Amino acid sequence: MKIRLLPVLCVVALLRATPAHAQLVAPGEGGVAMGHIHLVARDVEASRRFFAALGGTPVANGSLQLIQFPGVFIMLRQAEPTAGTAGSVINHFGFHVKDISGSVAKWQAAGLTVEPGNDGRADQRWLMTPDNARVEILEDKSIGQPIRMHHIHWNVVAVPEMQAWYGKHFGAVPGKRGQFDAADLPGVNLTFGKVDTVNPGTRGRALDHIGFEIRNLPQFVGRLEAAGVKIEAPIRRAGNGTTAIAFLTDPWGTYIELTEGLAP
């Protein structure tokens, strides 16, 4: 009996030892998948407690400190944010939860403030990080985890242009999410809300930038540059010495990090 159990035990141990690789969705045909949300925090420990209560798990890739959720990593940098997400080109980001009532009860027990859904929606809630980054929660009973990454929500004047730009350069598939024009990438829905006033960019705010994980970063950056997209610095290694990174800003002020090898 012991001999028969050994292979099973080894498989279970292996799965437990390497959870982070499974957290990000594999890049699609365009070589792009959701990677991370990078937040500026006055008090990094307070923000870590917030995301731990939300359901995140601290992990490390060398010197890089990450908070892991299915489909995304949260990264934190200690600094004074210039403002929250409200009024920015990115208004909020959102997660799906499997059981919204159970999740809310757990979060409130941990001391988080949970705001009601729009117009009393039972399947929606709102939270605010300690630095006023808005987080939307939507219930989806079909997901296989208690919580997972779902969307990034922009508020922009030029919705069709933005939808087309992410389709052209990142391979995002255009569509709709409820009333909103949207586009899908592996691991995330990009939601484009229409507003009448141009909002400022993300850099320096509570949500400083978003990150996409790229398969073959040099090739991808070469394609962007050939298409006229400006890369703001040459590809380099992150502080851990292994993760390759590059930065750009989209035409609407969204600061974007491209990574290859972010997961531990």
Residue, then its C-alpha position, 0 to 999 in steps of 0.5 A: m500500500k505504501i508503494r502504491l501511494l508514493p507516486v500520488l504523494c509525490v504529485v501532490a507535493l510537486l503541485r504544492a511546491t510550485p503553485a505560482h506557475a499556475q496562477l497566470v494564464a498562459p499567453g494566447e496566440g499573440g503572446v500576451a497574458m495578464g501579469h500584474i497590477h502595480l500599486v503605490a502604497r504609503d504603508v506597504e504592510a497595510s496594503r499587504r494585509f488588505f490583499a491577504a484578507l482579500g484572499g491573496t498569498p505572498v510569494a517571492n521571485g528572488s527579490l521580487q515580492l508578489i501577492q498571488f491571486p489566480g490570474v494576477f500578481i499584485m505588486l506594491r511600491q512604497a511611496e506617496p501616491t498622487a491620488g487614488t484611481a477615481g478620476s484616473v484613466i483606469n477607474h478600477f480593477g476587478f475580481h470574480v468570487k465564487d460566493i459573494s456572501g461568504s466572501v463579504a462575511k470573511w472580509q468584514a470579519a477581517g476588518l475590511t469595509v465592503e460597499p454595496g453594489n450599484d443600485g443594490r446589485a446582489d452580485q456586486r460589491w466594492l472595496m477600496t485599498p488603503d490608498n484609494a484604489r477601487v476594487e470591484i467584486l463580481e460573483d461568478k459561481s462557475i469559477g473553480q477558485p474562491i477568487r480570481m482576476h477578472h477585469i481592468h476598467w478604463n474611463v476614456v473619451a475614445v472608446p473605439e480607438m482604445q479597443a482597436w489599439y489593444g486589439k492591434h498591438f496586444g491581440a485583445v479580442p473585441g467584444k462587449r461586457g454588459q453595456f461596455d465595449a471590451a476586449d479579452l486577453p488571456g486572464v483578463n477582460l479589458t473594459f472601456g467606459k465612455v466619459d466626456t472628459v479626458n482623464p489623467g494617466t496612471r503613473g504615480r497614482a495609487l494604481d501606477h501601472i498594469g503589467f502583461e506577461i509576454r512570451n518572447l519579450p524581445q520579439f514582442v517589443g520588436r513588433l511594437e517598435a516596428a508598428g510605431v509604439k515607443i518603448e520607454a527604455p531598453i529591455r532590462r532585468a528586474g531586481n531579481g536578475t532574471t525577470a525581463i521587463a520593458f515599459l511603455t505608455d498607451p496613447w491614453g496615459t496608461y503606464i504598462e510594464l511588459t514582463e517575461g518570467l514574472a512568476p516564481 
